[in-house]
Amino acid sequence: MKPNILRIRGRLFAAATLLAGVSIATLASVQTARADDDGFFLFLPFNLAVTRSVYVDTGSIKAGTTVLPPNCSPANCPTPVTAVTSSAYPYVFNNDTVDGSFGITSKIFVDQMTPFGWVWSSFEVPNSSQNGVSATSDQAVTSFSSKSELAVNLSTDGSALTFMGYFAPIGAIDVSNSNTPGEIDPTVAPGNSYYRSVAEVGQFGEFHVTKTNAYTGDNGRAAILNDSANVVYMAGNAGNGTQTPQPVGVIIGTGAQMLTPTTEPESAQNPGTPTAVGSFNIAELGDKLDKIGKDTNFRGLTIFNNVVYYAKGSGSNGVNTVYFVDTTGKACPEGVGLPAAGASLPTSPLAYNTSASVIQTDGLEPYNMCILKGLPTVLAKAKSPAVINYPFGMWFANATTLYLADEGSGNTGTTVADFYTPATPAQNPTAGLEKWVFNSTAGEWELAYTLTNGLNLGVPYTVPGYPTGNNSGPGGSGFPWAPATDGLRNITGIVNFDGTATIYAITSTISGSGDQGADPNKLVAITDTLSATTLPAKETFITLESAANGEVLRGVSWTPGTPRL
C-alpha cells in the first residue's frame, strides 16, 4: 500500500554538508517549517526518520459513564470504575488515577527531516480514521502515552524502516496492556485482545504489517529487519496479569523475540506462538531468581558488527544494563562477556526446553544472552549502590565507542516547589547521553562521561496550546502541567569526517500530567569528539524539533536508502 500522503514541510539541505563535518551546533538557528500538501512519497538518503504520534479525540470516553478498564470480567477486574474525565487531550490521561493500565491508541507518522531540523515530508501510517482504509487493510497505531513505543530502525541493508504498533482502531482503550489473541492470561485487565505488529516502510512508501502474538499483556517497543535472512528482531515486554506463576505463553512471548515478515494482508494472517531469539536470567550472575519473564523487560535494540544488542532500563526486576545475543555459545558462561569474534546474526529462534514446569520456574533454557562486560550488573531493586541506570537507546560509533541514552529516573518532588528537583543532574546523575569506551587492556567497557549540557534537565518549558498552571481538574495530580526533560530515549548517530560524531536523541520528560509519556517532548542533537575521554567543556545539545500540543516524538533513525551508519 502506498498512501498518497506526502506533506511538504520545508526545503532539503544537502546531507553532504553534515558528512563534511559541520558541527550541528552551528545550525541551531534553522527553523522547522510545516505545511500540508498531498502528493507522491519518497524517502531521500541521509535524512532522518522520526516517529511521531498525534492524539485524536474520538469522543470515546465519557466522564462518569465509560467503564475502565474496558470489557471487564470478575477474573480480570472485579471492581471496575468509571472514567473521571473525558477523552479530551491532555486531561484524558488523568484517568490513570482510576485505571493503572490506561492508554488510548493514536495515529503514527514518520517524519522525514534533514539532519539540521527541517521537516521535509511526513508519512502517515494507514489507520482506521483515514478515508479508504478498511478494517481489513494493513494499518498500525500506537498507544499515545506509552513512552517506550515506536523506536524506529533502519534494516541491515538500509532498504526499509521497521517499528512496532498494534492492529487496532484509533481511540481504542488500554490496548498496550491487553492480551494478544493467541496468548491469553485471563487475569489481564482490560479484557479486549489485540495483535502487536511490526510495520515496514520502504523508500517509496511501500507499507506492510506482520502481526504477532508476542508481548501479550504489555507492549512491543522496537524492531529491526535482517534483510539477508528475512527475519525481524524485536524488543518488548509481556505480562500484566496477576496469575502466579505467569502463563507459559507470557514467558515465551516476552523480551528478545523474532519473526518472519510477510506481505500477506493483515486480515489473512493468523500468527502462531511467539518465537524467542534470546533469553537471560539473573541466576546466571549468582543472584536469586525473581519474577520469571521480567529479567528481559527490554526497551532499546540495535545491531552492530553482526551482533544484536538489547537495553533494559525499567521495572524492579533484573538488571538495568546492555545485553547481547550470543550465537556462539562461548561468550558468557557466567552471564557477562564480550561478543565472540566473527559472530553471526541469529537466523533461527532459540531452541529452549519446552517443559512448562521449567519455563515457569527458570524461564527459557538455555540462556543465550550476556551483559556487555563493564556495563552495570547491579540489580534494579538493589538498595546499594543507590545509583541505578535507566538505559534505553544505543548507538555504536565504532568498535570502541558506544553512546547509550539514559532516560532518567522519572522521579518528581512531593510539593509544587520541589516538583522538578529530582530531574536535575544532582539527583538524576545517570540521565543524558553516556559515552562508553572500550579498554582493550582491561578487556571491558568503561564509562567516559555523560553529556547533559543543553538538555536543561529538570527545567520546565512551555508548549503553545498546552495547559499552564497546575493539573487540578478531575483526577489531577495538583502539580504543574509544564514538562521538563528528564533524560533521553531512542538515539542514532553518524561519524563525521573531522573526527567527531553527531548523535540525535529523543527526550524523556516529567510533568504533572496524568501520564508523563503523553508530554510533548523534543528531538535534540549533539556533536561529540570521538577521541575525548574526559567531558568536553563546550559541547552542547540543541533542539531540532519540538512536539506540538497533542503530539509526542518517539524514535529516530536514518531514512531508507541510507547505508547503515
NUKOL-991079 format. One record per residue (C-alpha): residue in three letters; residue number from 1; x, y, z. Coordinates in steps of 0.2 Angstrom, whole numbers. Example, Ala and Ser with C-alpha at 12.3 -4.5 7.8 and 13.67 -1.06 7.14 Angstrom:
2
REC   res     n       X       Y       Z
REC   ALA     1      62     -22      39
REC   SER     2      68      -5      36
//
This chain:
565
REC   res     n       X       Y       Z
REC   MET     1       0       0       0
REC   LYS     2       6      17      -4
REC   PRO     3      -4      31       4
REC   ASN     4      -5      47      -6
REC   ILE     5       1      57       9
REC   LEU     6      17      67       5
REC   ARG     7      16      83      16
REC   ILE     8      29      95      10
REC   ARG     9      37     104      26
REC   GLY    10      52     113      20
REC   ARG    11      67     114       9
REC   LEU    12      80     100       9
REC   PHE    13      98     104      15
REC   ALA    14     111      94       7
REC   ALA    15     116      80      19
REC   ALA    16     134      80      12
REC   THR    17     136      96      22
REC   LEU    18     134      86      38
REC   LEU    19     146      72      31
REC   ALA    20     159      85      28
REC   GLY    21     160      88      47
REC   VAL    22     150     103      50
REC   SER    23     145     104      69
REC   ILE    24     127     103      72
REC   ALA    25     128     117      84
REC   THR    26     132     129      70
REC   LEU    27     115     126      63
REC   ALA    28     104     129      79
REC   SER    29      95     144      70
REC   VAL    30      87     133      57
REC   GLN    31      68     133      59
REC   THR    32      56     119      56
REC   ALA    33      43     123      43
REC   ARG    34      26     114      42
REC   ALA    35      14     113      28
REC   ASP    36       2     100      21
REC   ASP    37       1      96       3
REC   ASP    38      -4      79      -4
REC   GLY    39       7      70     -17
REC   PHE    40      20      56     -20
REC   PHE    41      31      50      -6
REC   LEU    42      49      47      -7
REC   PHE    43      62      45       7
REC   LEU    44      79      53       2
REC   PRO    45      95      45       8
REC   PHE    46     104      54      23
REC   ASN    47      89      62      30
REC   LEU    48      82      57      47
REC   ALA    49      66      47      50
REC   VAL    50      57      52      66
REC   THR    51      42      43      73
REC   ARG    52      28      55      79
REC   SER    53      11      51      86
REC   VAL    54      -4      63      85
REC   TYR    55     -18      62      98
REC   VAL    56     -36      61      90
REC   ASP    57     -51      64     102
REC   THR    58     -64      52      95
REC   GLY    59     -76      56     110
REC   SER    60     -74      38     115
REC   ILE    61     -73      41     134
REC   LYS    62     -87      50     144
REC   ALA    63     -83      55     162
REC   GLY    64     -94      45     174
REC   THR    65    -100      33     161
REC   THR    66     -86      24     152
REC   VAL    67     -81       9     161
REC   LEU    68     -62       7     164
REC   PRO    69     -54      -5     161
REC   PRO    70     -65      -9     146
REC   ASN    71     -73     -26     144
REC   CYS    72     -71     -31     162
REC   SER    73     -75     -48     170
REC   PRO    74     -74     -54     188
REC   ALA    75     -57     -63     183
REC   ASN    76     -48     -48     177
REC   CYS    77     -55     -33     185
REC   PRO    78     -68     -37     199
REC   THR    79     -70     -19     204
REC   PRO    80     -72      -9     188
REC   VAL    81     -73      10     189
REC   THR    82     -79      24     178
REC   ALA    83     -69      37     169
REC   VAL    84     -65      53     179
REC   THR    85     -63      64     164
REC   SER    86     -67      63     145
REC   SER    87     -56      59     130
REC   ALA    88     -51      77     128
REC   TYR    89     -32      79     127
REC   PRO    90     -22      80     139
REC   TYR    91     -35      79     153
REC   VAL    92     -39      61     147
REC   PHE    93     -23      54     155
REC   ASN    94     -30      59     172
REC   ASN    95     -40      43     170
REC   ASP    96     -23      34     175
REC   THR    97     -29      38     193
REC   VAL    98     -43      25     192
REC   ASP    99     -36      14     179
REC   GLY   100     -17       9     181
REC   SER   101     -17       2     163
REC   PHE   102     -25      17     155
REC   GLY   103     -20      22     137
REC   ILE   104     -28      26     121
REC   THR   105     -22      22     103
REC   SER   106     -17      36      91
REC   LYS   107     -10      40      74
REC   ILE   108       8      36      69
REC   PHE   109      18      47      57
REC   VAL   110      35      45      51
REC   ASP   111      43      62      48
REC   GLN   112      57      64      35
REC   MET   113      69      78      42
REC   THR   114      85      85      36
REC   PRO   115     100      82      49
REC   PHE   116      98     101      53
REC   GLY   117      79     101      58
REC   TRP   118      69     105      43
REC   VAL   119      54      93      41
REC   TRP   120      54      89      23
REC   SER   121      39      77      22
REC   SER   122      28      65      33
REC   PHE   123      22      48      30
REC   GLU   124       5      45      39
REC   VAL   125       4      26      43
REC   PRO   126     -13      19      37
REC   ASN   127     -26      19      51
REC   SER   128     -44      17      54
REC   SER   129     -48      36      54
REC   GLN   130     -42      38      36
REC   ASN   131     -53      38      21
REC   GLY   132     -51      22      10
REC   VAL   133     -43      12      24
REC   SER   134     -55      -3      29
REC   ALA   135     -55     -13      44
REC   THR   136     -45     -27      34
REC   SER   137     -32     -16      27
REC   ASP   138     -14     -15      33
REC   GLN   139     -13      -2      47
REC   ALA   140      -5       1      63
REC   VAL   141      -7      13      78
REC   THR   142       2      16      94
REC   SER   143      -3      19     112
REC   PHE   144      -1      38     113
REC   SER   145       6      39     131
REC   SER   146      17      23     130
REC   LYS   147      34      32     130
REC   SER   148      43      16     127
REC   GLU   149      35      13     110
REC   LEU   150      39      17      92
REC   ALA   151      58      16      91
REC   VAL   152      62      16      73
REC   ASN   153      76       7      65
REC   LEU   154      84       5      48
REC   SER   155      86     -13      41
REC   THR   156     103     -21      39
REC   ASP   157     104     -17      21
REC   GLY   158      97       1      23
REC   SER   159      81      -3      12
REC   ALA   160      67      -1      25
REC   LEU   161      62       6      42
REC   THR   162      54      -5      55
REC   PHE   163      44      -1      70
REC   MET   164      31      -9      81
REC   GLY   165      12      -5      84
REC   TYR   166      -5     -13      86
REC   PHE   167     -18     -20      74
REC   ALA   168     -32      -9      82
REC   PRO   169     -43       6      78
REC   ILE   170     -39      24      83
REC   GLY   171     -46      28     100
REC   ALA   172     -46      10     107
REC   ILE   173     -43      10     126
REC   ASP   174     -30       1     136
REC   VAL   175     -23      -8     121
REC   SER   176      -5      -8     127
REC   ASN   177      -9     -19     142
REC   SER   178     -21     -30     133
REC   ASN   179     -18     -48     129
REC   THR   180     -14     -54     111
REC   PRO   181     -27     -65     104
REC   GLY   182     -16     -81     104
REC   GLU   183      -9     -79     121
REC   ILE   184     -22     -76     134
REC   ASP   185     -19     -73     153
REC   PRO   186     -37     -72     160
REC   THR   187     -32     -61     174
REC   VAL   188     -26     -47     162
REC   ALA   189     -36     -31     163
REC   PRO   190     -43     -25     150
REC   GLY   191     -52     -40     143
REC   ASN   192     -50     -35     125
REC   SER   193     -36     -43     114
REC   TYR   194     -26     -35     100
REC   TYR   195     -11     -41      90
REC   ARG   196       5     -32      91
REC   SER   197      13     -29      74
REC   VAL   198      29     -25      65
REC   ALA   199      27     -11      52
REC   GLU   200      39     -10      37
REC   VAL   201      41       6      26
REC   GLY   202      51       6      11
REC   GLN   203      60      20       2
REC   PHE   204      44      24      -9
REC   GLY   205      32      22       5
REC   GLU   206      29       4       2
REC   PHE   207      20      -2      18
REC   HIS   208      15     -18      26
REC   VAL   209      12     -26      43
REC   THR   210      16     -43      51
REC   LYS   211       5     -47      66
REC   THR   212      12     -56      81
REC   ASN   213       6     -64      97
REC   ALA   214      22     -58     106
REC   TYR   215      21     -46     121
REC   THR   216       4     -51     127
REC   GLY   217      -1     -40     142
REC   ASP   218      12     -27     138
REC   ASN   219      20     -19     123
REC   GLY   220      32     -21     109
REC   ARG   221      45      -7     108
REC   ALA   222      57      -9      94
REC   ALA   223      61     -20      78
REC   ILE   224      75     -22      66
REC   LEU   225      74     -31      49
REC   ASN   226      88     -43      45
REC   ASP   227      86     -42      26
REC   SER   228      98     -56      21
REC   ALA   229      89     -68      32
REC   ASN   230      72     -61      31
REC   VAL   231      69     -61      50
REC   VAL   232      64     -47      61
REC   TYR   233      72     -45      79
REC   MET   234      60     -37      92
REC   ALA   235      61     -29     109
REC   GLY   236      47     -28     122
REC   ASN   237      39     -34     137
REC   ALA   238      25     -45     142
REC   GLY   239      14     -49     156
REC   ASN   240       1     -38     165
REC   GLY   241      -9     -51     175
REC   THR   242     -10     -57     192
REC   GLN   243      -9     -76     188
REC   THR   244       5     -85     198
REC   PRO   245      16     -92     190
REC   GLN   246      14     -82     174
REC   PRO   247       6     -92     160
REC   VAL   248      19    -101     149
REC   GLY   249      14     -91     134
REC   VAL   250      18     -75     143
REC   ILE   251      35     -80     147
REC   ILE   252      39     -87     130
REC   GLY   253      32     -71     121
REC   THR   254      42     -58     131
REC   GLY   255      59     -49     129
REC   ALA   256      70     -53     114
REC   GLN   257      59     -60     100
REC   MET   258      60     -63      81
REC   LEU   259      48     -66      67
REC   THR   260      47     -69      49
REC   PRO   261      39     -54      40
REC   THR   262      25     -57      27
REC   THR   263      17     -47      14
REC   GLU   264       0     -55      16
REC   PRO   265     -14     -43      21
REC   GLU   266     -16     -42      39
REC   SER   267     -34     -49      38
REC   ALA   268     -26     -65      30
REC   GLN   269     -13     -68      44
REC   ASN   270     -15     -80      58
REC   PRO   271       0     -79      69
REC   GLY   272       6     -93      80
REC   THR   273      16     -95      96
REC   PRO   274      29     -81      98
REC   THR   275      47     -86      95
REC   ALA   276      60     -80     107
REC   VAL   277      78     -76     100
REC   GLY   278      86     -73     117
REC   SER   279      84     -77     135
REC   PHE   280      93     -71     151
REC   ASN   281      91     -75     169
REC   ILE   282      99     -66     184
REC   ALA   283     103     -83     191
REC   GLU   284     117     -83     178
REC   LEU   285     125     -69     189
REC   GLY   286     123     -79     205
REC   ASP   287     108     -69     210
REC   LYS   288      92     -76     217
REC   LEU   289      78     -79     205
REC   ASP   290      65     -66     203
REC   LYS   291      49     -64     193
REC   ILE   292      52     -76     178
REC   GLY   293      50     -66     161
REC   LYS   294      54     -49     169
REC   ASP   295      73     -50     168
REC   THR   296      71     -47     149
REC   ASN   297      60     -31     150
REC   PHE   298      69     -24     135
REC   ARG   299      67      -6     128
REC   GLY   300      82      -2     117
REC   LEU   301      88     -13     102
REC   THR   302     102     -11      89
REC   ILE   303     114     -21      78
REC   PHE   304     132     -18      77
REC   ASN   305     146     -30      69
REC   ASN   306     133     -44      67
REC   VAL   307     128     -44      85
REC   VAL   308     110     -40      92
REC   TYR   309     110     -28     107
REC   TYR   310      96     -25     119
REC   ALA   311      94     -12     133
REC   LYS   312      84     -14     149
REC   GLY   313      80       2     159
REC   SER   314      64      -1     168
REC   GLY   315      55     -12     180
REC   SER   316      60     -18     198
REC   ASN   317      66     -35     191
REC   GLY   318      83     -40     183
REC   VAL   319      97     -28     179
REC   ASN   320      96     -12     170
REC   THR   321     110     -13     158
REC   VAL   322     115     -18     140
REC   TYR   323     114     -36     134
REC   PHE   324     119     -45     118
REC   VAL   325     113     -61     110
REC   ASP   326     127     -74     109
REC   THR   327     126     -85      94
REC   THR   328     142     -94      98
REC   GLY   329     138    -101     115
REC   LYS   330     155     -96     121
REC   ALA   331     154     -78     125
REC   CYS   332     147     -78     143
REC   PRO   333     147     -94     153
REC   GLU   334     143     -84     169
REC   GLY   335     131     -71     161
REC   VAL   336     144     -57     157
REC   GLY   337     156     -56     142
REC   LEU   338     160     -49     125
REC   PRO   339     154     -54     108
REC   ALA   340     165     -68     100
REC   ALA   341     175     -63      85
REC   GLY   342     166     -67      69
REC   ALA   343     149     -70      77
REC   SER   344     135     -70      65
REC   LEU   345     117     -63      67
REC   PRO   346     104     -76      73
REC   THR   347      93     -83      59
REC   SER   348      83     -95      69
REC   PRO   349      73     -95      86
REC   LEU   350      81    -100     102
REC   ALA   351      79    -119     105
REC   TYR   352      73    -119     123
REC   ASN   353      67    -133     135
REC   THR   354      48    -134     132
REC   SER   355      44    -141     149
REC   ALA   356      30    -130     156
REC   SER   357      37    -133     174
REC   VAL   358      55    -127     168
REC   ILE   359      48    -112     159
REC   GLN   360      38    -106     174
REC   THR   361      52    -109     186
REC   ASP   362      68    -105     177
REC   GLY   363      62     -96     161
REC   LEU   364      68    -101     144
REC   GLU   365      83    -113     145
REC   PRO   366      97    -112     139
REC   TYR   367     101     -94     142
REC   ASN   368     110     -86     127
REC   MET   369     111     -68     132
REC   CYS   370     126     -59     140
REC   ILE   371     128     -42     149
REC   LEU   372     141     -32     140
REC   LYS   373     156     -33     150
REC   GLY   374     160     -17     160
REC   LEU   375     141     -12     160
REC   PRO   376     131     -12     176
REC   THR   377     127     -29     184
REC   VAL   378     118     -22     199
REC   LEU   379     100     -27     202
REC   ALA   380      87     -14     198
REC   LYS   381      80     -17     215
REC   ALA   382      96     -16     224
REC   LYS   383      97      -3     239
REC   SER   384     116      -2     237
REC   PRO   385     123       6     227
REC   ALA   386     110      20     227
REC   VAL   387     113      25     209
REC   ILE   388     104      14     196
REC   ASN   389     105      17     177
REC   TYR   390      90      18     166
REC   PRO   391      97      14     148
REC   PHE   392      87      15     133
REC   GLY   393      93      18     115
REC   MET   394     111      13     110
REC   TRP   395     122      18      95
REC   PHE   396     140      12      92
REC   ALA   397     151      25      83
REC   ASN   398     164      12      81
REC   ALA   399     170      -4      89
REC   THR   400     177       5     104
REC   THR   401     164      19     106
REC   LEU   402     146      16     112
REC   TYR   403     134      30     116
REC   LEU   404     120      25     127
REC   ALA   405     104      35     131
REC   ASP   406      98      36     149
REC   GLU   407      80      41     151
REC   GLY   408      82      46     169
REC   SER   409      73      40     185
REC   GLY   410      56      48     181
REC   ASN   411      55      54     199
REC   THR   412      46      70     204
REC   GLY   413      46      80     220
REC   THR   414      32      79     233
REC   THR   415      27      98     233
REC   VAL   416      25     110     219
REC   ALA   417      40     120     224
REC   ASP   418      52     105     223
REC   PHE   419      42      95     209
REC   TYR   420      56      96     196
REC   THR   421      71      94     208
REC   PRO   422      73      75     206
REC   ALA   423      76      78     187
REC   THR   424      91      89     189
REC   PRO   425     108      82     187
REC   ALA   426     112      82     206
REC   GLN   427      98      70     209
REC   ASN   428      97      62     192
REC   PRO   429     116      58     189
REC   THR   430     115      45     175
REC   ALA   431     102      54     164
REC   GLY   432     108      60     147
REC   LEU   433     120      53     134
REC   GLU   434     133      41     142
REC   LYS   435     149      38     132
REC   TRP   436     157      21     135
REC   VAL   437     174      17     128
REC   PHE   438     182       0     127
REC   ASN   439     198      -3     137
REC   SER   440     207     -16     127
REC   THR   441     220     -18     142
REC   ALA   442     206     -22     154
REC   GLY   443     195     -31     141
REC   GLU   444     180     -21     146
REC   TRP   445     169      -6     143
REC   GLU   446     171       9     154
REC   LEU   447     160      25     156
REC   ALA   448     170      40     150
REC   TYR   449     157      54     154
REC   THR   450     139      59     152
REC   LEU   451     133      73     141
REC   THR   452     119      84     148
REC   ASN   453     124     102     143
REC   GLY   454     109     110     134
REC   LEU   455      97      97     139
REC   ASN   456      91     108     154
REC   LEU   457      87      93     165
REC   GLY   458      73      97     177
REC   VAL   459      69     114     169
REC   PRO   460      51     116     164
REC   TYR   461      47     123     147
REC   THR   462      31     129     139
REC   VAL   463      21     122     124
REC   PRO   464       9     133     114
REC   GLY   465      -8     127     117
REC   TYR   466      -4     115     131
REC   PRO   467     -12     119     148
REC   THR   468      -2     130     161
REC   GLY   469      -3     131     179
REC   ASN   470      -6     115     189
REC   ASN   471     -16     100     184
REC   SER   472     -30     102     197
REC   GLY   473     -45      96     187
REC   PRO   474     -54      79     190
REC   GLY   475     -41      66     194
REC   GLY   476     -27      79     193
REC   SER   477     -11      77     201
REC   GLY   478     -11      95     208
REC   PHE   479       7      98     200
REC   PRO   480      12     108     186
REC   TRP   481       7     104     168
REC   ALA   482      23     110     161
REC   PRO   483      35      96     155
REC   ALA   484      54      96     159
REC   THR   485      67      85     151
REC   ASP   486      72      70     162
REC   GLY   487      84      61     150
REC   LEU   488      85      53     133
REC   ARG   489      77      38     125
REC   ASN   490      80      32     107
REC   ILE   491      95      38      98
REC   THR   492     105      37      82
REC   GLY   493     121      45      75
REC   ILE   494     134      47      62
REC   VAL   495     153      49      62
REC   ASN   496     159      65      53
REC   PHE   497     175      67      43
REC   ASP   498     183      78      56
REC   GLY   499     184      65      70
REC   THR   500     168      70      78
REC   ALA   501     151      61      80
REC   THR   502     134      69      79
REC   ILE   503     121      60      90
REC   TYR   504     102      63      88
REC   ALA   505      91      59     103
REC   ILE   506      73      59     108
REC   THR   507      70      67     126
REC   SER   508      60      59     140
REC   THR   509      50      70     152
REC   ILE   510      42      73     169
REC   SER   511      27      83     172
REC   GLY   512      11      84     182
REC   SER   513       1      76     168
REC   GLY   514      -9      61     172
REC   ASP   515       4      51     161
REC   GLN   516      21      59     158
REC   GLY   517      23      48     142
REC   ALA   518      10      60     135
REC   ASP   519      21      75     137
REC   PRO   520      26      85     121
REC   ASN   521      45      81     120
REC   LYS   522      59      85     109
REC   LEU   523      72      79      96
REC   VAL   524      89      85     101
REC   ALA   525     107      83      94
REC   ILE   526     125      85     100
REC   THR   527     142      84      91
REC   ASP   528     155      75     102
REC   THR   529     174      72      99
REC   LEU   530     176      54      97
REC   SER   531     194      53     104
REC   ALA   532     188      63     120
REC   THR   533     189      53     136
REC   THR   534     185      67     148
REC   LEU   535     170      78     147
REC   PRO   536     172      92     134
REC   ALA   537     168     109     141
REC   LYS   538     159     117     126
REC   GLU   539     149     103     118
REC   THR   540     130     106     120
REC   PHE   541     113      99     114
REC   ILE   542     102     109     103
REC   THR   543      84     106      99
REC   LEU   544      80     102      81
REC   GLU   545      61      98      84
REC   SER   546      48     101      97
REC   ALA   547      32      91      98
REC   ALA   548      17     102      97
REC   ASN   549       2     101     108
REC   GLY   550      -6      84     106
REC   GLU   551      10      76      99
REC   VAL   552      24      66     105
REC   LEU   553      40      61      97
REC   ARG   554      46      43      99
REC   GLY   555      60      36      88
REC   VAL   556      74      42      76
REC   SER   557      84      33      63
REC   TRP   558      91      37      46
REC   THR   559      80      36      31
REC   PRO   560      78      21      19
REC   GLY   561      91      21       5
REC   THR   562     104      27      18
REC   PRO   563     119      14      20
REC   ARG   564     119       8      38
REC   LEU   565     130      21      48
//
